[in-house]
């Protein structure tokens, strides 16, 4: 188990105006998933490139970003996502006057990057792995939780499931484990509690929990405010085995509205 606190995450500024934070990967003990958070200052550019050995998900959580994907020019807003499959060229630029942030996720540790020449504009239809927030249909897997899957097999992913959960006070996901795969749980907003093998831990915004294969885990909201979780699986169809467990203290009543 690894709880990686935001204050302990590795940060770097490899390119002027771009700050990268390593949410999880080998630094957290993970062997199947890697994830990061990129903050782009106004005018910052991640140059056109591709990955010959990885597909990478990009999910905007703040601001507006201009993306080029195999020649397609796309403006991304909060809640939009883009998957860059193997060898698909992509770049990101912040043309606004405010900072912008996006989460990256993939299943190849130490993915290779190859710089590429910018393609002329493409007028072909956008590929299905460009996913706008309004195209993601929410589901309600258990009381008090609204779930969005901006990247899964239906949108073209072959390696990962990327989900966002909006979790009301008192909501708890069924305790479970994954027999063969890891899971990243990143607290994006608010305050959440995590159970790991029967122990309870607080997750503040910016903290990440890694559950290894076989580890019993659950996420629940014991606070009085709604919280948001990003969950990342290194497969499009994670296997879940339920386990018996209840929180040590009563949870708030789930709001009815």
TAGIMO-V882184 format. One record per residue. N is the residue number from 1. SS is DSSP state (alpha for helix, beta for strand, coil for the rest). OMEGA is omega in whole degrees, 0 to 359 (none if undefined). D_LAST is the distance of its C-alpha to the last C-alpha in Angstrom with 1 decimal. Layout:
# TAGIMO-V882184
N;SS;OMEGA;D_LAST  N;SS;OMEGA;D_LAST
This chain:
# TAGIMO-V882184
1;coil;174;35.4  2;beta;165;34.9  3;beta;181;32.4  4;beta;180;33.4  5;coil;182;32.3  6;alpha;182;32.0  7;alpha;183;35.0  8;alpha;182;37.1  9;coil;179;36.5  10;coil;176;39.5  11;beta;180;39.4  12;beta;175;42.1  13;beta;184;43.0  14;beta;177;45.2  15;beta;181;45.2  16;coil;179;45.1  17;coil;181;41.6  18;beta;178;39.9  19;beta;179;38.6  20;beta;176;37.7  21;beta;181;35.9  22;beta;181;36.4  23;beta;181;33.1  24;beta;183;34.8  25;coil;178;37.8  26;alpha;179;41.1  27;alpha;178;40.3  28;alpha;182;37.6  29;coil;181;39.7  30;coil;177;38.1  31;coil;185;40.5  32;coil;185;38.3  33;coil;170;35.8  34;beta;183;36.3  35;beta;180;33.7  36;beta;177;34.0  37;beta;179;32.4  38;beta;175;34.5  39;beta;182;34.2  40;beta;174;36.2  41;coil;176;37.6  42;coil;180;38.3  43;coil;183;41.2  44;coil;183;41.0  45;beta;165;41.8  46;beta;192;41.6  47;beta;183;44.6  48;beta;184;44.9  49;beta;176;45.3  50;beta;179;44.7  51;coil;181;44.5  52;coil;186;47.1  53;coil;184;45.6  54;coil;164;41.8  55;coil;188;38.7  56;beta;175;36.3  57;beta;177;32.6  58;beta;186;31.6  59;beta;186;28.0  60;beta;179;27.4  61;beta;179;25.0  62;beta;174;26.4  63;coil;181;28.5  64;coil;184;30.4  65;beta;174;33.2  66;beta;182;36.0  67;beta;168;36.8  68;beta;183;39.9  69;beta;183;39.8  70;coil;177;43.1  71;coil;178;43.8  72;beta;175;40.4  73;beta;188;39.2  74;beta;172;35.4  75;beta;181;33.1  76;beta;177;30.2  77;coil;180;27.0  78;coil;180;24.2  79;coil;177;22.8  80;coil;180;26.0  81;beta;177;28.3  82;beta;172;32.0  83;beta;172;33.9  84;beta;177;37.6  85;coil;180;39.4  86;coil;176;42.9  87;coil;175;45.3  88;coil;185;42.9  89;coil;183;43.6  90;beta;175;40.9  91;beta;181;40.7  92;beta;181;38.1  93;beta;175;38.7  94;coil;180;36.8  95;coil;182;38.1  96;coil;179;35.6  97;coil;180;36.2  98;coil;180;33.5  99;coil;178;33.2  100;beta;183;31.5  101;beta;171;30.4  102;beta;177;30.1  103;beta;173;29.9  104;beta;178;32.7  105;beta;178;32.9  106;beta;183;35.8  107;coil;178;37.7  108;coil;178;41.2  109;coil;179;42.2  110;coil;181;44.6  111;coil;179;44.1  112;coil;177;47.0  113;coil;177;46.6  114;beta;177;49.0  115;beta;184;49.3  116;coil;174;49.7  117;coil;182;51.0  118;coil;179;48.4  119;coil;171;48.3  120;coil;182;48.8  121;coil;177;45.7  122;coil;177;44.5  123;coil;176;43.5  124;coil;176;42.6  125;coil;178;39.1  126;coil;175;36.7  127;coil;185;36.6  128;coil;180;33.5  129;coil;162;33.1  130;beta;191;32.0  131;beta;177;28.2  132;coil;186;26.1  133;alpha;184;22.4  134;alpha;179;21.7  135;alpha;182;23.7  136;coil;182;21.6  137;coil;180;19.3  138;coil;171;16.4  139;beta;183;16.2  140;coil;191;13.9  141;coil;176;16.7  142;coil;187;15.0  143;coil;174;11.7  144;coil;181;9.7  145;beta;174;12.3  146;beta;187;12.7  147;beta;176;16.4  148;beta;177;18.9  149;beta;181;22.6  150;beta;172;24.6  151;beta;175;27.8  152;coil;183;28.9  153;alpha;182;31.7  154;alpha;178;30.4  155;alpha;173;30.8  156;coil;179;34.2  157;coil;175;33.9  158;coil;187;36.6  159;coil;186;36.0  160;coil;172;32.5  161;beta;182;28.7  162;beta;186;26.6  163;beta;171;22.8  164;beta;177;20.0  165;beta;174;17.0  166;beta;196;13.9  167;beta;181;13.1  168;coil;174;10.3  169;coil;179;11.8  170;coil;182;13.3  171;coil;178;13.5  172;beta;174;17.1  173;coil;181;19.1  174;coil;177;21.8  175;coil;187;25.0  176;beta;170;27.7  177;beta;176;30.7  178;coil;187;32.4  179;coil;189;36.1  180;coil;186;37.6  181;coil;176;35.3  182;coil;170;33.8  183;beta;170;30.3  184;beta;174;29.3  185;beta;186;26.0  186;beta;179;25.6  187;beta;183;23.0  188;beta;182;22.4  189;beta;175;20.0  190;coil;184;18.9  191;beta;181;20.2  192;beta;171;20.2  193;beta;178;22.4  194;beta;170;24.7  195;beta;176;26.8  196;beta;180;30.2  197;coil;174;32.6  198;coil;178;31.1  199;beta;182;31.0  200;beta;182;28.0  201;beta;176;27.9  202;beta;172;25.8  203;beta;173;25.1  204;beta;177;24.7  205;coil;181;24.1  206;coil;178;27.3  207;coil;182;28.2  208;beta;174;28.9  209;beta;172;29.4  210;beta;171;31.9  211;beta;180;31.9  212;coil;176;35.3  213;coil;179;36.1  214;coil;182;35.8  215;coil;177;33.8  216;coil;182;31.0  217;beta;177;27.8  218;beta;176;24.0  219;beta;178;21.3  220;beta;183;18.6  221;coil;179;16.5  222;coil;181;17.8  223;coil;178;16.8  224;coil;181;14.1  225;coil;177;13.4  226;coil;179;12.3  227;beta;182;15.6  228;beta;181;17.3  229;beta;168;20.1  230;beta;177;22.9  231;beta;183;24.6  232;beta;178;28.1  233;beta;179;30.2  234;coil;178;33.9  235;coil;177;33.7  236;coil;182;31.7  237;coil;181;31.3  238;coil;176;30.8  239;coil;180;31.7  240;coil;174;29.4  241;beta;183;30.7  242;beta;178;28.3  243;coil;178;29.4  244;coil;176;28.7  245;coil;174;27.2  246;coil;178;24.7  247;coil;184;23.9  248;coil;180;26.3  249;coil;178;23.7  250;coil;179;20.6  251;coil;175;17.3  252;coil;175;14.4  253;coil;180;11.7  254;coil;179;9.0  255;coil;181;5.7  256;coil;181;3.8  257;coil;none;0.0
